[in-house]
Amino acid sequence: MAKTKSMSNEKLLQDISKVFDEKIKETKKDNRALHEETKRHFGVVAKGLEKQISVIAEQHGSVIRKLEEHDKRFDSLAKNQEGIKIELEGVKLAVQDNRVAIEVNGTAIRGNRTAIEGNKSAIEGNRN
């Protein structure tokens, strides 16, 4: 009986070993299938990302070009502003020169007026 029991145990061990071997083969097969599916899925995701990155790169290029255009425009405006400042300084000097001329003319006019009043007094004194 011990021999029969021992044989049964060996048979059972062999059967279990076969079942495990089959399960391991099935698991490896399933893992390979999942691995291939994951690779395909990753490939699809990678292509989508490549397209999105490409679009971002194009937009980035457009933004850079627009910034360069703005830089040129700001440089031009700055040069114009400098020209305007120089012209404004010229206008300020001209206005100041005109003020001085007006003051000089005002002084001359006051002097002429005084002379005219003096002549008027002299003429009126001669009439009397």
Summary of the structure (lengths in Angstrom):
residues: 128
radius of gyration: 53.3
end to end distance: 179.1
largest distance: 179.1
contacts: 249
relative contact order: 0.03
helix: 98%
strand: 0%
